[in-house]
Amino acid sequence: MSPVPRPDHRRGDPGSADLRTASTASTASTASTARTERHGAHRSGHSAGLRHVLTHLITPLLMCIGMGLAYLGAFADPAPHHLPVAIVGSGQSVQLLAQSINDKAGGDLEVRTVGDRSAAVDQLKHQDIFGAYVIKATGDAGGAAGGGASSGVPGGKSGGRAGDVRASGPELLVATAGSDTSASVVQKIFTPIAAQHGFPLKVTDVAPTADDDPTGQGIFFLLVAISIGSYASVAVIGGAGAVLPLRLRAALAVGTSFVVSAIGAAFAGPVFHLVDHGLWGVWGMAWLYSAGILLIGTGLHTFLKRWTTLGVMALFVMLNFTSSGGIFRPEMQNGFFAALHSFWNGAGFVEGTRSHVYFDGYGLAGHIWTLAVWLVFGALTVGVAGLAERKRRTTEAMAAANAAAVAAAAVAATVPERGVEKMEEEMEEAVGV
């Protein structure tokens, strides 16, 4: 009896091999498709992330452009524009000297005459002028009239008739507390005029700055510190505090302004000794200034959102520092920044502090009014933002209510159909039984 041969299972039939090949090919195709989809998803994610980064890079690039235009436009080429100065004295020689300097200046200076030295000091302390040239002479008055004018004009012939005039050294009165740079410019103007008389120019400072702030520019850098503390806090209150109601954000802004102004007063007094008296007044103006910035920024955040930082930088850095008069007074700048100086809040703080500390409060009320107006504007901005947020909440509530109503109507419309279907199914089951 011969054995029955067993089928060799190791040998597959052609159909089975084809099935395995097709299955392998399908798996490979699926894996390749999955890899392609993953790569596509990665590329799509990278593209979205790149667009997001590039969009946010617009803000620092605009800051760069704005800072360059503002700072270089304000400080790159300072030159006097109708800078008021005075010639102290009376008589034809003084009038001729003043007229000659005016003609040669070509609009850079506004030269006037003042009767005596005390009147010139008063005008300097009122910042009506920024330099007063005092011609001191003894001897024959007629000789002074004949020789003084020509000797005082730059480029003119020095000296008069010998023996007619014995002139002592001329004196230049300045007030460095008003502006150290303006005082330096005035000194450069009148030094060659004094050299025409053959005497060195004596410079007298009638309103010096504090001993620890020899240039008087410490007030400007105090402005910078208070400004940065204020507008940087706006970003935190508007961003991290966006979930809070506006009235609470406004209260945070006011509270922060007290802290920032107290820090500024500490810098001005016990830390760096920028001022040697009147520290409470400096703190009060610092609070008005800081509160105005914080309230304006808090109100603007409702409308500008992520552009708020750029907006407050434009208002309180680019246009503010450059027009404050802390480095160059408006008489040393172009018309645009000189015009801003007349009403911008940074100028109100700098000039108000100078007036309070160095000029016996002359003109202080006007500068305080400037700061108060900006504070009121900040309160109005918060009020408008509150109305806008209330309207936005009302609109969102109405939209949510409409959406809920539509959804409820859709559900109600589908319930009867489902009931009919269920009844038909029950009837079919009954018939089947």
Contacts in CASP RR format, 6 or more apart in sequence:
PFRMAT RR
TARGET T0000
AUTHOR 0000-0000-0000
METHOD contacts of the structure
MODEL  1
MSPVPRPDHRRGDPGSADLRTASTASTASTASTARTERHGAHRSGHSAGL
RHVLTHLITPLLMCIGMGLAYLGAFADPAPHHLPVAIVGSGQSVQLLAQS
INDKAGGDLEVRTVGDRSAAVDQLKHQDIFGAYVIKATGDAGGAAGGGAS
SGVPGGKSGGRAGDVRASGPELLVATAGSDTSASVVQKIFTPIAAQHGFP
LKVTDVAPTADDDPTGQGIFFLLVAISIGSYASVAVIGGAGAVLPLRLRA
ALAVGTSFVVSAIGAAFAGPVFHLVDHGLWGVWGMAWLYSAGILLIGTGL
HTFLKRWTTLGVMALFVMLNFTSSGGIFRPEMQNGFFAALHSFWNGAGFV
EGTRSHVYFDGYGLAGHIWTLAVWLVFGALTVGVAGLAERKRRTTEAMAA
ANAAAVAAAAVAATVPERGVEKMEEEMEEAVGV
59 306 0 8 1.000
59 307 0 8 1.000
59 309 0 8 1.000
59 310 0 8 1.000
62 310 0 8 1.000
63 310 0 8 1.000
63 313 0 8 1.000
66 314 0 8 1.000
66 318 0 8 1.000
67 317 0 8 1.000
67 318 0 8 1.000
69 318 0 8 1.000
70 317 0 8 1.000
70 318 0 8 1.000
70 319 0 8 1.000
70 321 0 8 1.000
70 322 0 8 1.000
71 318 0 8 1.000
71 321 0 8 1.000
71 322 0 8 1.000
73 322 0 8 1.000
73 334 0 8 1.000
73 337 0 8 1.000
74 322 0 8 1.000
74 323 0 8 1.000
74 328 0 8 1.000
74 333 0 8 1.000
74 334 0 8 1.000
74 337 0 8 1.000
75 322 0 8 1.000
75 327 0 8 1.000
75 328 0 8 1.000
78 181 0 8 1.000
78 328 0 8 1.000
78 332 0 8 1.000
78 333 0 8 1.000
79 108 0 8 1.000
79 332 0 8 1.000
80 105 0 8 1.000
80 108 0 8 1.000
80 109 0 8 1.000
80 185 0 8 1.000
80 331 0 8 1.000
80 332 0 8 1.000
81 107 0 8 1.000
81 108 0 8 1.000
81 331 0 8 1.000
81 332 0 8 1.000
81 333 0 8 1.000
81 334 0 8 1.000
81 335 0 8 1.000
81 338 0 8 1.000
82 107 0 8 1.000
82 108 0 8 1.000
82 109 0 8 1.000
82 110 0 8 1.000
82 331 0 8 1.000
83 108 0 8 1.000
83 109 0 8 1.000
83 110 0 8 1.000
83 130 0 8 1.000
83 182 0 8 1.000
83 185 0 8 1.000
83 186 0 8 1.000
83 331 0 8 1.000
83 332 0 8 1.000
84 109 0 8 1.000
84 110 0 8 1.000
84 112 0 8 1.000
84 128 0 8 1.000
84 129 0 8 1.000
84 130 0 8 1.000
84 331 0 8 1.000
85 109 0 8 1.000
85 110 0 8 1.000
85 111 0 8 1.000
85 112 0 8 1.000
85 129 0 8 1.000
85 130 0 8 1.000
85 131 0 8 1.000
85 132 0 8 1.000
85 133 0 8 1.000
85 186 0 8 1.000
85 189 0 8 1.000
85 190 0 8 1.000
86 111 0 8 1.000
86 112 0 8 1.000
86 113 0 8 1.000
86 114 0 8 1.000
86 120 0 8 1.000
86 123 0 8 1.000
86 129 0 8 1.000
86 131 0 8 1.000
86 132 0 8 1.000
86 133 0 8 1.000
87 94 0 8 1.000
87 97 0 8 1.000
87 98 0 8 1.000
87 101 0 8 1.000
87 111 0 8 1.000
87 112 0 8 1.000
87 113 0 8 1.000
87 114 0 8 1.000
87 132 0 8 1.000
87 133 0 8 1.000
87 135 0 8 1.000
88 94 0 8 1.000
88 113 0 8 1.000
88 114 0 8 1.000
88 115 0 8 1.000
88 116 0 8 1.000
88 117 0 8 1.000
88 119 0 8 1.000
88 120 0 8 1.000
88 132 0 8 1.000
88 133 0 8 1.000
88 134 0 8 1.000
88 135 0 8 1.000
88 173 0 8 1.000
89 113 0 8 1.000
89 114 0 8 1.000
89 115 0 8 1.000
89 116 0 8 1.000
89 134 0 8 1.000
89 135 0 8 1.000
90 113 0 8 1.000
90 115 0 8 1.000
91 145 0 8 1.000
92 145 0 8 1.000
92 149 0 8 1.000
93 135 0 8 1.000
93 144 0 8 1.000
93 145 0 8 1.000
93 146 0 8 1.000
93 147 0 8 1.000
93 148 0 8 1.000
93 149 0 8 1.000
94 113 0 8 1.000
94 135 0 8 1.000
94 149 0 8 1.000
95 113 0 8 1.000
96 149 0 8 1.000
97 135 0 8 1.000
97 148 0 8 1.000
97 149 0 8 1.000
97 152 0 8 1.000
97 153 0 8 1.000
98 111 0 8 1.000
98 112 0 8 1.000
98 113 0 8 1.000
99 111 0 8 1.000
100 149 0 8 1.000
100 152 0 8 1.000
100 153 0 8 1.000
101 109 0 8 1.000
101 111 0 8 1.000
101 153 0 8 1.000
101 154 0 8 1.000
101 193 0 8 1.000
102 109 0 8 1.000
102 110 0 8 1.000
102 111 0 8 1.000
104 153 0 8 1.000
104 154 0 8 1.000
105 111 0 8 1.000
109 189 0 8 1.000
112 129 0 8 1.000
114 120 0 8 1.000
114 123 0 8 1.000
114 129 0 8 1.000
114 132 0 8 1.000
117 132 0 8 1.000
117 134 0 8 1.000
117 173 0 8 1.000
120 129 0 8 1.000
120 131 0 8 1.000
120 132 0 8 1.000
120 134 0 8 1.000
120 173 0 8 1.000
121 132 0 8 1.000
121 173 0 8 1.000
121 206 0 8 1.000
123 129 0 8 1.000
123 132 0 8 1.000
124 130 0 8 1.000
124 131 0 8 1.000
124 132 0 8 1.000
124 173 0 8 1.000
124 174 0 8 1.000
124 175 0 8 1.000
124 206 0 8 1.000
124 207 0 8 1.000
125 175 0 8 1.000
125 206 0 8 1.000
125 207 0 8 1.000
125 359 0 8 1.000
125 360 0 8 1.000
125 362 0 8 1.000
126 359 0 8 1.000
126 362 0 8 1.000
127 175 0 8 1.000
127 178 0 8 1.000
127 359 0 8 1.000
127 362 0 8 1.000
130 174 0 8 1.000
130 175 0 8 1.000
130 178 0 8 1.000
130 179 0 8 1.000
130 182 0 8 1.000
130 183 0 8 1.000
130 186 0 8 1.000
130 329 0 8 1.000
130 331 0 8 1.000
131 172 0 8 1.000
131 173 0 8 1.000
131 174 0 8 1.000
131 175 0 8 1.000
131 183 0 8 1.000
131 186 0 8 1.000
131 190 0 8 1.000
132 172 0 8 1.000
132 173 0 8 1.000
132 174 0 8 1.000
133 170 0 8 1.000
133 171 0 8 1.000
133 172 0 8 1.000
133 173 0 8 1.000
133 190 0 8 1.000
133 193 0 8 1.000
134 170 0 8 1.000
134 171 0 8 1.000
134 172 0 8 1.000
134 173 0 8 1.000
135 148 0 8 1.000
135 167 0 8 1.000
135 170 0 8 1.000
136 167 0 8 1.000
136 168 0 8 1.000
136 169 0 8 1.000
136 170 0 8 1.000
136 171 0 8 1.000
137 144 0 8 1.000
137 148 0 8 1.000
137 165 0 8 1.000
137 166 0 8 1.000
137 167 0 8 1.000
137 168 0 8 1.000
138 166 0 8 1.000
138 167 0 8 1.000
138 168 0 8 1.000
139 164 0 8 1.000
139 165 0 8 1.000
139 166 0 8 1.000
140 164 0 8 1.000
140 165 0 8 1.000
142 164 0 8 1.000
143 160 0 8 1.000
143 161 0 8 1.000
143 164 0 8 1.000
143 165 0 8 1.000
144 164 0 8 1.000
144 165 0 8 1.000
144 167 0 8 1.000
146 160 0 8 1.000
146 161 0 8 1.000
146 164 0 8 1.000
147 159 0 8 1.000
147 160 0 8 1.000
147 161 0 8 1.000
147 164 0 8 1.000
147 165 0 8 1.000
148 159 0 8 1.000
148 160 0 8 1.000
148 165 0 8 1.000
148 167 0 8 1.000
150 156 0 8 1.000
150 157 0 8 1.000
150 158 0 8 1.000
150 159 0 8 1.000
150 160 0 8 1.000
151 157 0 8 1.000
151 158 0 8 1.000
151 159 0 8 1.000
151 160 0 8 1.000
151 196 0 8 1.000
151 197 0 8 1.000
152 158 0 8 1.000
152 193 0 8 1.000
152 196 0 8 1.000
152 197 0 8 1.000
153 193 0 8 1.000
153 196 0 8 1.000
154 192 0 8 1.000
154 193 0 8 1.000
154 196 0 8 1.000
155 196 0 8 1.000
156 196 0 8 1.000
158 196 0 8 1.000
158 197 0 8 1.000
158 198 0 8 1.000
159 196 0 8 1.000
159 197 0 8 1.000
167 197 0 8 1.000
167 199 0 8 1.000
168 199 0 8 1.000
169 194 0 8 1.000
169 197 0 8 1.000
169 199 0 8 1.000
169 200 0 8 1.000
169 201 0 8 1.000
169 202 0 8 1.000
170 190 0 8 1.000
170 193 0 8 1.000
170 194 0 8 1.000
170 197 0 8 1.000
170 199 0 8 1.000
170 201 0 8 1.000
170 202 0 8 1.000
171 201 0 8 1.000
171 202 0 8 1.000
171 203 0 8 1.000
171 204 0 8 1.000
172 186 0 8 1.000
172 187 0 8 1.000
172 190 0 8 1.000
172 194 0 8 1.000
172 201 0 8 1.000
172 202 0 8 1.000
172 203 0 8 1.000
172 204 0 8 1.000
173 204 0 8 1.000
173 206 0 8 1.000
174 183 0 8 1.000
174 186 0 8 1.000
174 187 0 8 1.000
174 203 0 8 1.000
174 204 0 8 1.000
174 205 0 8 1.000
174 206 0 8 1.000
175 183 0 8 1.000
175 205 0 8 1.000
175 206 0 8 1.000
175 207 0 8 1.000
175 358 0 8 1.000
176 183 0 8 1.000
176 205 0 8 1.000
176 207 0 8 1.000
176 208 0 8 1.000
176 209 0 8 1.000
176 215 0 8 1.000
176 216 0 8 1.000
177 207 0 8 1.000
177 208 0 8 1.000
177 209 0 8 1.000
177 216 0 8 1.000
177 354 0 8 1.000
177 357 0 8 1.000
177 358 0 8 1.000
177 359 0 8 1.000
178 207 0 8 1.000
178 216 0 8 1.000
178 329 0 8 1.000
178 354 0 8 1.000
178 358 0 8 1.000
178 359 0 8 1.000
179 325 0 8 1.000
179 326 0 8 1.000
179 328 0 8 1.000
179 329 0 8 1.000
179 332 0 8 1.000
180 209 0 8 1.000
180 215 0 8 1.000
180 216 0 8 1.000
180 217 0 8 1.000
181 327 0 8 1.000
181 328 0 8 1.000
181 329 0 8 1.000
181 332 0 8 1.000
182 328 0 8 1.000
182 329 0 8 1.000
182 331 0 8 1.000
182 332 0 8 1.000
183 205 0 8 1.000
185 332 0 8 1.000
187 201 0 8 1.000
187 203 0 8 1.000
190 201 0 8 1.000
191 201 0 8 1.000
194 200 0 8 1.000
194 201 0 8 1.000
195 201 0 8 1.000
207 358 0 8 1.000
207 359 0 8 1.000
209 215 0 8 1.000
209 216 0 8 1.000
209 358 0 8 1.000
210 216 0 8 1.000
210 273 0 8 1.000
210 274 0 8 1.000
210 275 0 8 1.000
210 276 0 8 1.000
210 357 0 8 1.000
211 273 0 8 1.000
211 276 0 8 1.000
212 272 0 8 1.000
212 273 0 8 1.000
212 274 0 8 1.000
213 219 0 8 1.000
213 272 0 8 1.000
213 273 0 8 1.000
213 274 0 8 1.000
213 275 0 8 1.000
217 326 0 8 1.000
217 327 0 8 1.000
218 272 0 8 1.000
218 274 0 8 1.000
219 268 0 8 1.000
219 274 0 8 1.000
219 326 0 8 1.000
219 350 0 8 1.000
219 353 0 8 1.000
219 354 0 8 1.000
220 321 0 8 1.000
220 324 0 8 1.000
220 325 0 8 1.000
220 326 0 8 1.000
220 327 0 8 1.000
220 350 0 8 1.000
222 264 0 8 1.000
222 267 0 8 1.000
222 268 0 8 1.000
222 274 0 8 1.000
222 286 0 8 1.000
222 353 0 8 1.000
223 289 0 8 1.000
223 321 0 8 1.000
223 324 0 8 1.000
223 326 0 8 1.000
223 346 0 8 1.000
223 349 0 8 1.000
223 350 0 8 1.000
224 321 0 8 1.000
225 263 0 8 1.000
225 264 0 8 1.000
225 267 0 8 1.000
226 260 0 8 1.000
226 261 0 8 1.000
226 263 0 8 1.000
226 264 0 8 1.000
226 286 0 8 1.000
226 289 0 8 1.000
226 290 0 8 1.000
226 349 0 8 1.000
227 293 0 8 1.000
227 316 0 8 1.000
227 317 0 8 1.000
227 320 0 8 1.000
227 321 0 8 1.000
227 346 0 8 1.000
229 260 0 8 1.000
229 290 0 8 1.000
230 256 0 8 1.000
230 257 0 8 1.000
230 260 0 8 1.000
230 289 0 8 1.000
230 290 0 8 1.000
230 292 0 8 1.000
230 293 0 8 1.000
230 294 0 8 1.000
230 316 0 8 1.000
231 293 0 8 1.000
231 297 0 8 1.000
231 309 0 8 1.000
231 312 0 8 1.000
231 313 0 8 1.000
231 316 0 8 1.000
231 317 0 8 1.000
233 253 0 8 1.000
233 256 0 8 1.000
233 260 0 8 1.000
233 294 0 8 1.000
234 253 0 8 1.000
234 293 0 8 1.000
234 294 0 8 1.000
234 297 0 8 1.000
234 298 0 8 1.000
234 301 0 8 1.000
234 308 0 8 1.000
234 309 0 8 1.000
234 312 0 8 1.000
235 308 0 8 1.000
235 309 0 8 1.000
237 249 0 8 1.000
237 252 0 8 1.000
237 253 0 8 1.000
237 256 0 8 1.000
237 294 0 8 1.000
237 298 0 8 1.000
237 301 0 8 1.000
238 249 0 8 1.000
238 298 0 8 1.000
238 301 0 8 1.000
238 308 0 8 1.000
239 301 0 8 1.000
241 249 0 8 1.000
241 252 0 8 1.000
242 301 0 8 1.000
244 252 0 8 1.000
246 298 0 8 1.000
246 299 0 8 1.000
246 302 0 8 1.000
246 382 0 8 1.000
246 383 0 8 1.000
246 385 0 8 1.000
246 386 0 8 1.000
246 389 0 8 1.000
249 298 0 8 1.000
250 295 0 8 1.000
250 298 0 8 1.000
250 382 0 8 1.000
253 291 0 8 1.000
253 294 0 8 1.000
253 295 0 8 1.000
253 297 0 8 1.000
253 298 0 8 1.000
253 382 0 8 1.000
254 291 0 8 1.000
254 294 0 8 1.000
254 295 0 8 1.000
256 290 0 8 1.000
256 294 0 8 1.000
257 287 0 8 1.000
257 290 0 8 1.000
257 291 0 8 1.000
257 292 0 8 1.000
257 293 0 8 1.000
257 294 0 8 1.000
258 287 0 8 1.000
260 286 0 8 1.000
260 290 0 8 1.000
260 294 0 8 1.000
261 283 0 8 1.000
261 284 0 8 1.000
261 286 0 8 1.000
261 287 0 8 1.000
261 289 0 8 1.000
261 290 0 8 1.000
261 291 0 8 1.000
262 283 0 8 1.000
264 283 0 8 1.000
264 286 0 8 1.000
265 279 0 8 1.000
265 282 0 8 1.000
265 283 0 8 1.000
265 284 0 8 1.000
265 286 0 8 1.000
267 274 0 8 1.000
268 274 0 8 1.000
268 275 0 8 1.000
268 279 0 8 1.000
268 282 0 8 1.000
268 286 0 8 1.000
269 275 0 8 1.000
269 279 0 8 1.000
269 282 0 8 1.000
275 282 0 8 1.000
275 353 0 8 1.000
275 357 0 8 1.000
276 357 0 8 1.000
277 357 0 8 1.000
278 356 0 8 1.000
278 357 0 8 1.000
281 356 0 8 1.000
282 353 0 8 1.000
282 356 0 8 1.000
282 357 0 8 1.000
285 348 0 8 1.000
285 349 0 8 1.000
285 352 0 8 1.000
285 353 0 8 1.000
285 356 0 8 1.000
285 367 0 8 1.000
285 368 0 8 1.000
285 371 0 8 1.000
286 349 0 8 1.000
288 349 0 8 1.000
288 368 0 8 1.000
288 371 0 8 1.000
288 372 0 8 1.000
288 374 0 8 1.000
288 375 0 8 1.000
289 345 0 8 1.000
289 346 0 8 1.000
289 348 0 8 1.000
289 349 0 8 1.000
289 371 0 8 1.000
289 374 0 8 1.000
291 375 0 8 1.000
292 345 0 8 1.000
292 371 0 8 1.000
292 374 0 8 1.000
292 375 0 8 1.000
292 377 0 8 1.000
292 378 0 8 1.000
293 312 0 8 1.000
293 316 0 8 1.000
293 345 0 8 1.000
295 375 0 8 1.000
295 378 0 8 1.000
295 379 0 8 1.000
295 381 0 8 1.000
295 382 0 8 1.000
296 312 0 8 1.000
296 315 0 8 1.000
296 374 0 8 1.000
296 377 0 8 1.000
296 378 0 8 1.000
296 381 0 8 1.000
297 308 0 8 1.000
297 312 0 8 1.000
297 378 0 8 1.000
297 381 0 8 1.000
298 381 0 8 1.000
298 382 0 8 1.000
298 385 0 8 1.000
299 378 0 8 1.000
299 381 0 8 1.000
299 382 0 8 1.000
299 383 0 8 1.000
299 384 0 8 1.000
299 385 0 8 1.000
300 308 0 8 1.000
300 311 0 8 1.000
300 312 0 8 1.000
300 381 0 8 1.000
300 385 0 8 1.000
301 308 0 8 1.000
301 385 0 8 1.000
302 385 0 8 1.000
302 386 0 8 1.000
302 388 0 8 1.000
302 389 0 8 1.000
303 385 0 8 1.000
303 388 0 8 1.000
304 310 0 8 1.000
304 311 0 8 1.000
316 345 0 8 1.000
316 346 0 8 1.000
319 340 0 8 1.000
319 344 0 8 1.000
320 344 0 8 1.000
320 345 0 8 1.000
320 346 0 8 1.000
321 346 0 8 1.000
322 337 0 8 1.000
322 340 0 8 1.000
323 330 0 8 1.000
323 333 0 8 1.000
323 337 0 8 1.000
323 338 0 8 1.000
323 340 0 8 1.000
323 341 0 8 1.000
323 344 0 8 1.000
323 346 0 8 1.000
323 347 0 8 1.000
324 341 0 8 1.000
324 344 0 8 1.000
324 346 0 8 1.000
324 347 0 8 1.000
324 348 0 8 1.000
324 349 0 8 1.000
324 350 0 8 1.000
325 341 0 8 1.000
325 347 0 8 1.000
325 350 0 8 1.000
325 351 0 8 1.000
326 350 0 8 1.000
329 341 0 8 1.000
330 337 0 8 1.000
330 338 0 8 1.000
330 339 0 8 1.000
330 341 0 8 1.000
330 342 0 8 1.000
331 338 0 8 1.000
333 341 0 8 1.000
340 347 0 8 1.000
341 347 0 8 1.000
343 370 0 8 1.000
344 370 0 8 1.000
345 370 0 8 1.000
345 371 0 8 1.000
345 374 0 8 1.000
347 367 0 8 1.000
347 370 0 8 1.000
348 367 0 8 1.000
348 370 0 8 1.000
348 371 0 8 1.000
349 367 0 8 1.000
349 371 0 8 1.000
351 367 0 8 1.000
352 363 0 8 1.000
352 364 0 8 1.000
352 367 0 8 1.000
352 368 0 8 1.000
355 361 0 8 1.000
355 362 0 8 1.000
355 363 0 8 1.000
355 364 0 8 1.000
355 367 0 8 1.000
356 364 0 8 1.000
END
